[in-house]
Amino acid sequence: MHEFDFVKSTYSNAGGECVEVARNIPGTVAVRDSKDPGGPILRLTSAAWAEFAKAQ
């Protein structure tokens, strides 16, 4: 299994509500809480992530 290459999302804010996003695995977008990098990872299809981002 490939490792995710997480970067801080542009949707994160200065108030501590930060997420990290990895898009280096084709067809998958992974999201995690930047304050808990060892915690759970939400895995979405690229299409589902695009719909989520569009709704924000």
DAJOGI-V129190 format. One record per pair of residues at least 24 apart in sequence whose ideal C-beta (glycine too) atoms are under 8 Angstrom apart, sorted by the first residue. I is the first residue (numbers start at 1). J is the second residue. D is the distance in Angstrom with one decimal. If there is no record, write none. Layout:
I|J|D ; I|J|D
This chain:
4|30|4.6 ; 4|41|7.1 ; 6|30|7.2 ; 6|32|6.5 ; 6|37|7.4 ; 8|34|6.2 ; 11|53|7.5 ; 11|56|6.4
